[in-house]
Amino acid sequence: MGRQDLLARLAQPNERRIVLLVLDGVGDLRTDAQPRTALDEARTPNLDRLAARSALGRLVPVGAGITPGSGPGHLALFGYEPTSPEVDIGRGVLEALGLGLDVPPDAVVARCNFATVDGAGLLTDRRAGRIPTAEGERICARLAGRIEAAGDALGDGIEVEVHPGEAYRFVLLFRARAGTPPLDPGLADTDPQRLGVAALPVQAAGGAGESARQTAERIAPAVAALQAELRDEERANTFLLRGFSKLPVLPGVGELYRLRPAALAGYPLYRGVAKACGMEIVDCGGSFGEVLDRLEERWSDFDYFFLHVKGTDMAGEDGDLRAKLGVIEEVDALLPRLLDLGPDVLAITGDHSTPAPMKAHSWHPVPLLLRSESCFVDECARFTEVEATRGAIGTIPASDLMGLLLANAGKLAKFGA
C-alpha cells in the first residue's frame, strides 16, 4: 500500500480547517557574496512570534539534487508523489486549466512565453521584457487573426487555438482534425533556457517514439507561421514553447482525504495545478491582500485552503534579494488577518527554492513552519532557512506534508489495532 492510499484509507472528516500558505520560491542561499537570505534580513515580527509557537523543518520537493518545476513542487505539497508517471503533468495543460479552459482529452497544450530575438535570431530576453498583460492580449489577438486567416492551411491536419495568460505568457492548444492521426505530447521544449542562442526547433523529446516525431512535423509549420507573424513586434517578436502535455487524470484531494478544498492563487499555473487536483478555484487578485479578502469571504465554505504568493519567486528569478525581502515583509504585515480567522492548522512553506544568486529554481530544501494545538513546539525563534535546519520536523519529502496537515487537524484515524 502506497502512502497516498494509506492516508486515503485513514482519512476522516471533521470541521477543523487547514491553511497551506505557499510563498513560491521562498528558499534561498547563504553564500560568500550573499551572507544573509531574504528571510534572514526581513523584518517579520508576526512570523517570528508564530515560529516561537510552532514546529519548523525543511521540505525536499522531489529528491536530493533534483530541481523541481512549479508543477511538481506543488503536486508534492498536495500529497502526490511527483515522480510517478500519472503525476508527471506538463506545464502546458496546467496553464490552460488555470486559465479556465475546457481542455479536450485529445488536445496537446503548450505553455508559451513571448520572447525577444535580435536580427540574427538570437534570444536577448526570454520573457519579452515582462510585457504587461494588455500587450500580451493584443499580440494573442493578432495571432488568432493569423490562425483564422490561414484556416486549414496552418499545419498538417491540425487545429490551433491561442489563449492569452498573464503578462508574457499564453497557451497554444493543438488538436488533430477528424480523420487524421492523434497528436502525441512527447515533444521537447523550444526554450533553450539561456540567452545568446537561437530557440530550439519543435522536435520529439528524447526517448519519445515515432508518433511524437510525426506530431512535431505536423505542428512545426504552424509554429513557424505564427512566429513569422510577430517579426515586426518591438519586444515580443517570437515565442518559446514549454510543457507540451495532455489532460491528466488524478484522484482529487477532496476525494482522497475527505476534504472540502479551495485554492486562492492569482496566477494561472497554480490555479491549474489545484484544478487538476480537484480543488475549487476561488477567484482572487494577485496580491496577498486580495487573497485574504476572498479567504475571509469564503472561510465557512471549505476546510482546506491553498493560498499562493508569487512575488517571492519572481524576485528570486530576477536575482533581486531586496524585492524578495519586501514581499516577505508584506506577507508578514498581513499575517494577523489570516491568524484572526483561527485556522486549526497552518503551514507556511514554498514549492521550491529560488535563490537570488542563482536567478532560478534550485534543488535546495525549503523551510517549513507548522502550527497547530498538537504540534511539537521546538526552540526555533524565526522562520529562516538556518532555523529550519534545527526544527523538530527535520528534513522530509514534501509529499509527506499532507499527512502532517491531516494528522494535526485530527483528520486521520489510528492505523491498526
C-alpha positions as CSV (number, residue, x, y, z in Angstrom):
1,M,0.0,0.0,0.0
2,G,1.4,3.4,-1.0
3,R,1.5,6.3,1.3
4,Q,-1.3,8.2,-0.5
5,D,-3.5,5.1,-0.4
6,L,-2.8,4.7,3.4
7,L,-3.8,8.4,4.0
8,A,-7.0,7.9,2.0
9,R,-7.9,4.8,4.0
10,L,-7.3,6.6,7.3
11,A,-8.9,10.0,6.4
12,Q,-11.9,11.1,8.5
13,P,-13.7,14.4,8.1
14,N,-14.2,17.0,10.8
15,E,-14.8,20.7,10.9
16,R,-11.2,21.7,11.6
17,R,-9.6,24.0,9.0
18,I,-6.2,23.7,7.3
19,V,-4.4,26.5,5.6
20,L,-1.4,25.9,3.4
21,L,0.3,29.2,2.6
22,V,2.9,28.8,-0.2
23,L,5.5,31.5,-0.6
24,D,6.6,30.5,-4.1
25,G,10.4,30.1,-4.3
26,V,10.9,31.4,-0.7
27,G,14.0,29.3,0.0
28,D,17.4,31.0,-0.6
29,L,21.1,30.6,0.0
30,R,23.8,32.0,2.2
31,T,27.0,32.4,0.1
32,D,30.2,34.4,0.3
33,A,28.6,37.1,-1.8
34,Q,25.2,36.9,-0.1
35,P,25.9,36.1,3.5
36,R,22.2,36.5,4.6
37,T,19.0,35.4,2.9
38,A,15.8,37.4,2.4
39,L,14.2,35.6,5.4
40,D,17.3,36.5,7.5
41,E,17.1,40.1,6.5
42,A,13.4,40.7,6.6
43,R,11.6,42.4,9.5
44,T,9.0,39.7,10.3
45,P,7.6,40.3,13.9
46,N,4.5,38.3,13.2
47,L,6.3,35.3,11.6
48,D,8.8,35.4,14.5
49,R,6.0,35.2,17.1
50,L,4.4,32.4,15.1
51,A,7.7,30.5,14.7
52,A,8.2,30.6,18.5
53,R,4.9,28.7,18.9
54,S,5.4,26.3,16.0
55,A,7.4,23.4,14.7
56,L,9.9,24.1,11.9
57,G,11.6,21.8,9.4
58,R,12.5,21.5,5.8
59,L,10.9,20.0,2.7
60,V,12.6,18.3,-0.2
61,P,10.3,18.9,-3.2
62,V,11.3,15.9,-5.4
63,G,14.6,14.4,-4.2
64,A,18.1,15.3,-3.2
65,G,19.7,17.3,-6.0
66,I,16.6,17.4,-8.2
67,T,15.5,20.9,-9.2
68,P,11.6,20.9,-9.5
69,G,9.4,22.9,-11.7
70,S,6.4,24.7,-10.2
71,G,4.0,21.9,-11.1
72,P,5.9,19.0,-9.4
73,G,6.7,21.3,-6.5
74,H,3.0,22.0,-5.8
75,L,1.8,18.4,-6.5
76,A,4.2,17.2,-3.9
77,L,2.8,19.7,-1.4
78,F,-0.7,18.3,-2.1
79,G,0.4,14.8,-1.2
80,Y,1.2,13.3,-4.7
81,E,4.4,11.5,-5.5
82,P,5.8,13.9,-8.1
83,T,8.0,11.3,-9.9
84,S,5.1,8.8,-10.5
85,P,4.1,8.7,-14.2
86,E,0.5,9.7,-13.6
87,V,1.6,12.8,-11.7
88,D,4.1,13.9,-14.4
89,I,1.9,16.7,-15.7
90,G,3.2,19.1,-18.3
91,R,3.1,22.8,-17.7
92,G,1.0,23.5,-20.8
93,V,-2.1,21.8,-19.6
94,L,-1.7,23.2,-16.1
95,E,-1.6,26.7,-17.5
96,A,-4.6,26.0,-19.7
97,L,-6.6,24.7,-16.7
98,G,-5.6,27.7,-14.7
99,L,-7.0,30.0,-17.4
100,G,-10.3,28.2,-17.0
101,L,-10.1,26.5,-20.4
102,D,-12.0,23.2,-21.0
103,V,-9.2,21.1,-22.4
104,P,-10.4,18.3,-24.6
105,P,-8.9,14.9,-23.8
106,D,-7.3,14.6,-27.3
107,A,-5.7,18.1,-27.2
108,V,-2.0,18.8,-26.8
109,V,-1.3,22.0,-25.0
110,A,1.9,24.1,-24.7
111,R,2.6,27.0,-22.3
112,C,4.3,29.7,-24.3
113,N,6.4,32.8,-23.5
114,F,6.7,35.8,-25.7
115,A,10.4,36.5,-26.2
116,T,12.8,38.8,-27.9
117,V,15.4,37.9,-30.5
118,D,17.9,40.2,-32.3
119,G,18.5,40.5,-36.0
120,A,20.4,37.3,-36.1
121,G,17.6,35.4,-34.4
122,L,19.4,35.0,-31.1
123,L,17.5,35.4,-27.8
124,T,18.0,38.6,-25.9
125,D,15.1,38.2,-23.5
126,R,13.2,35.0,-22.8
127,R,10.3,36.9,-21.3
128,A,10.0,39.9,-23.8
129,G,10.7,42.4,-21.0
130,R,7.8,41.0,-19.0
131,I,5.3,42.8,-21.2
132,P,2.0,43.8,-19.4
133,T,-1.0,41.6,-19.7
134,A,-2.8,44.0,-22.0
135,E,0.1,43.9,-24.5
136,G,0.1,40.1,-24.4
137,E,-3.6,40.0,-25.1
138,R,-3.2,42.3,-28.1
139,I,-0.5,40.1,-29.6
140,C,-2.5,37.0,-28.9
141,A,-5.4,38.6,-30.8
142,R,-3.0,39.2,-33.7
143,L,-2.0,35.5,-33.6
144,A,-5.7,34.5,-33.5
145,G,-6.3,36.6,-36.6
146,R,-3.4,34.8,-38.4
147,I,-4.9,31.4,-37.4
148,E,-8.4,32.4,-38.7
149,A,-7.0,33.7,-42.0
150,A,-4.9,30.6,-42.6
151,G,-7.7,28.1,-41.8
152,D,-6.9,24.6,-42.8
153,A,-3.5,25.7,-44.3
154,L,-2.0,26.2,-40.9
155,G,-0.2,23.0,-40.0
156,D,-0.7,19.5,-41.3
157,G,-4.2,18.3,-40.3
158,I,-4.3,20.2,-37.1
159,E,-6.4,22.9,-35.5
160,V,-4.7,25.6,-33.4
161,E,-6.1,27.9,-30.7
162,V,-4.3,30.7,-28.9
163,H,-5.3,31.9,-25.4
164,P,-3.7,34.8,-23.6
165,G,-2.5,34.4,-20.0
166,E,-0.7,36.7,-17.6
167,A,1.9,39.2,-18.9
168,Y,4.2,37.5,-21.4
169,R,2.6,34.0,-21.0
170,F,0.0,32.4,-23.2
171,V,-1.3,29.0,-24.3
172,L,-1.3,27.2,-27.7
173,L,-3.8,24.3,-28.0
174,F,-3.4,21.8,-30.8
175,R,-5.9,19.2,-32.0
176,A,-5.9,16.7,-34.8
177,R,-8.6,17.2,-37.4
178,A,-11.1,14.4,-37.9
179,G,-9.7,11.5,-39.9
180,T,-6.0,12.3,-39.0
181,P,-3.7,10.6,-36.5
182,P,-3.9,11.7,-32.9
183,L,-1.3,14.1,-31.6
184,D,1.4,12.9,-29.2
185,P,2.5,15.3,-26.3
186,G,6.1,13.8,-26.2
187,L,7.7,17.0,-27.6
188,A,10.7,18.8,-26.2
189,D,10.7,22.4,-25.1
190,T,11.9,25.0,-27.6
191,D,13.2,27.2,-24.8
192,P,17.0,26.8,-24.5
193,Q,16.9,28.4,-21.0
194,R,19.7,30.8,-21.9
195,L,20.4,33.9,-23.9
196,G,22.6,34.5,-26.9
197,V,21.4,31.4,-28.8
198,A,18.5,30.6,-31.1
199,A,15.3,28.9,-29.9
200,L,15.3,25.2,-30.3
201,P,13.2,23.6,-33.1
202,V,9.9,21.8,-32.5
203,Q,11.0,18.2,-32.1
204,A,10.3,15.0,-30.3
205,A,11.7,14.7,-26.8
206,G,14.5,12.3,-26.2
207,G,13.2,8.8,-25.9
208,A,9.8,9.6,-27.5
209,G,8.5,7.4,-30.3
210,E,7.6,7.7,-33.9
211,S,4.2,9.3,-33.1
212,A,5.9,12.2,-31.3
213,R,8.2,12.7,-34.2
214,Q,5.2,12.9,-36.6
215,T,3.4,15.3,-34.3
216,A,6.5,17.6,-34.3
217,E,6.5,17.6,-38.1
218,R,2.8,18.4,-38.2
219,I,2.9,21.2,-35.6
220,A,6.2,22.8,-36.6
221,P,4.8,24.6,-39.7
222,A,2.0,26.2,-37.7
223,V,4.5,27.4,-35.0
224,A,6.8,28.8,-37.7
225,A,3.9,30.7,-39.3
226,L,2.8,32.2,-36.0
227,Q,6.3,33.2,-35.1
228,A,6.7,34.9,-38.5
229,E,3.6,37.0,-37.8
230,L,5.5,38.6,-34.9
231,R,8.7,39.7,-36.7
232,D,7.8,43.4,-36.6
233,E,6.9,43.5,-32.9
234,E,9.2,45.6,-30.9
235,R,9.7,43.3,-27.9
236,A,7.5,40.1,-28.4
237,N,8.9,39.3,-31.8
238,T,8.9,35.5,-31.2
239,F,7.8,32.9,-28.6
240,L,9.0,29.8,-26.9
241,L,7.0,26.7,-26.2
242,R,7.3,24.6,-23.0
243,G,5.5,21.8,-21.3
244,F,3.7,20.0,-24.1
245,S,1.0,17.9,-22.4
246,K,-2.4,16.4,-22.3
247,L,-5.2,16.4,-19.7
248,P,-4.2,14.4,-16.7
249,V,-6.5,12.0,-14.7
250,L,-5.7,12.3,-11.0
251,P,-7.7,11.4,-7.9
252,G,-8.7,14.7,-6.3
253,V,-7.5,15.7,-2.8
254,G,-11.2,16.1,-1.7
255,E,-12.0,12.6,-2.8
256,L,-8.8,11.1,-1.3
257,Y,-8.7,12.9,2.0
258,R,-12.4,13.7,2.5
259,L,-11.8,17.4,2.4
260,R,-13.6,20.4,1.0
261,P,-10.5,22.0,-0.7
262,A,-10.2,25.5,-2.2
263,A,-7.4,27.3,-4.0
264,L,-6.8,31.0,-3.9
265,A,-4.0,31.8,-6.4
266,G,-3.6,34.8,-8.7
267,Y,-1.5,33.1,-11.5
268,P,-3.0,30.6,-14.0
269,L,-0.4,27.8,-13.5
270,Y,-1.1,27.4,-9.8
271,R,-4.8,27.5,-10.4
272,G,-4.3,24.9,-13.0
273,V,-2.4,22.6,-10.6
274,A,-5.1,23.0,-8.0
275,K,-7.8,22.3,-10.5
276,A,-6.1,19.2,-11.7
277,C,-6.1,18.0,-8.1
278,G,-9.9,18.6,-7.7
279,M,-9.8,21.9,-5.8
280,E,-12.4,24.6,-6.2
281,I,-10.8,27.7,-7.7
282,V,-11.8,30.9,-5.8
283,D,-11.3,33.9,-8.0
284,C,-8.9,36.4,-6.4
285,G,-6.3,39.0,-7.4
286,G,-2.6,38.5,-7.4
287,S,-1.7,40.3,-4.2
288,F,-1.8,38.7,-0.8
289,G,-4.2,41.3,0.5
290,E,-6.7,40.3,-2.3
291,V,-6.2,36.6,-1.5
292,L,-7.1,37.4,2.2
293,D,-10.2,39.4,1.1
294,R,-11.6,36.3,-0.6
295,L,-10.4,33.9,2.1
296,E,-12.4,35.9,4.7
297,E,-15.5,35.8,2.5
298,R,-15.3,32.0,1.9
299,W,-13.9,30.9,5.2
300,S,-17.0,28.9,6.2
301,D,-17.3,27.1,2.8
302,F,-14.2,24.9,2.9
303,D,-11.9,23.1,5.4
304,Y,-8.7,23.1,3.3
305,F,-7.2,26.3,1.8
306,F,-4.3,26.6,-0.6
307,L,-3.0,30.2,-0.7
308,H,-0.3,31.2,-3.1
309,V,2.1,34.2,-3.1
310,K,4.1,34.6,-6.4
311,G,6.3,37.6,-5.7
312,T,9.0,35.8,-3.8
313,D,9.7,33.5,-6.8
314,M,9.7,36.4,-9.3
315,A,12.2,38.4,-7.2
316,G,14.4,35.3,-6.9
317,E,14.4,34.7,-10.6
318,D,15.4,38.4,-11.1
319,G,18.2,38.0,-8.6
320,D,16.7,40.8,-6.5
321,L,17.1,40.0,-2.9
322,R,15.7,43.3,-1.7
323,A,12.5,42.7,-3.7
324,K,12.2,39.2,-2.3
325,L,12.7,40.6,1.2
326,G,9.9,43.2,0.5
327,V,7.4,40.5,-0.5
328,I,8.1,38.6,2.7
329,E,7.6,41.7,4.8
330,E,4.3,42.4,3.1
331,V,3.1,38.9,3.9
332,D,4.2,39.3,7.5
333,A,2.3,42.6,7.8
334,L,-0.9,41.0,6.7
335,L,-0.4,37.7,8.6
336,P,-2.6,38.8,11.5
337,R,-5.6,38.9,9.2
338,L,-5.0,35.2,8.5
339,L,-4.4,34.3,12.1
340,D,-7.6,36.1,13.2
341,L,-9.6,33.6,11.2
342,G,-8.3,30.9,13.6
343,P,-7.0,28.2,11.3
344,D,-6.7,24.9,13.3
345,V,-3.6,24.0,11.2
346,L,-1.3,26.5,9.4
347,A,1.6,25.6,7.3
348,I,3.9,28.1,5.7
349,T,6.5,26.9,3.1
350,G,7.4,27.1,-0.6
351,D,7.1,24.8,-3.5
352,H,10.8,25.1,-4.2
353,S,13.8,27.4,-3.5
354,T,14.6,30.2,-6.0
355,P,17.9,31.6,-4.7
356,A,18.7,35.1,-5.7
357,P,22.3,34.3,-6.5
358,M,21.2,31.6,-8.9
359,K,18.3,33.5,-10.5
360,A,16.5,30.2,-11.0
361,H,14.7,27.3,-9.2
362,S,17.1,25.1,-7.3
363,W,17.3,21.7,-5.5
364,H,17.8,23.2,-2.0
365,P,15.3,22.2,0.7
366,V,12.6,24.6,1.5
367,P,11.9,25.9,5.1
368,L,8.6,24.8,6.6
369,L,6.6,26.2,9.6
370,L,3.7,24.1,11.0
371,R,1.4,25.4,13.7
372,S,-1.4,23.6,15.5
373,E,-2.5,22.8,19.0
374,S,-0.8,19.4,18.8
375,C,2.5,20.4,17.0
376,F,5.7,19.9,18.9
377,V,6.9,23.4,19.8
378,D,10.6,23.5,19.2
379,E,13.3,26.1,20.1
380,C,13.3,27.9,16.8
381,A,12.7,31.6,17.1
382,R,12.4,32.8,13.5
383,F,11.2,31.4,10.1
384,T,14.5,31.2,8.3
385,E,16.5,28.6,6.4
386,V,19.0,28.2,9.2
387,E,16.4,28.0,12.0
388,A,14.5,25.4,9.9
389,T,17.5,23.1,10.0
390,R,17.2,23.0,13.8
391,G,13.4,22.3,13.8
392,A,11.6,19.4,15.3
393,I,10.1,18.2,12.0
394,G,13.5,17.6,10.4
395,T,14.1,17.3,6.7
396,I,11.3,15.3,5.0
397,P,9.9,14.8,1.5
398,A,7.4,17.4,0.5
399,S,4.9,14.7,-0.3
400,D,4.8,13.8,3.4
401,L,3.4,17.2,4.3
402,M,-0.2,16.3,3.6
403,G,0.0,13.6,6.2
404,L,1.2,16.0,8.8
405,L,-1.5,18.5,8.0
406,L,-4.2,15.9,8.2
407,A,-2.8,14.4,11.5
408,N,-2.5,17.8,13.1
409,A,-6.1,18.5,12.2
410,G,-7.3,15.3,13.7
411,K,-8.4,14.1,10.2
412,L,-6.6,10.7,10.3
413,A,-7.8,7.6,12.2
414,K,-5.4,5.4,14.0
415,F,-3.6,2.8,11.8
416,G,-4.1,-0.7,13.1
417,A,-5.4,-2.2,16.3
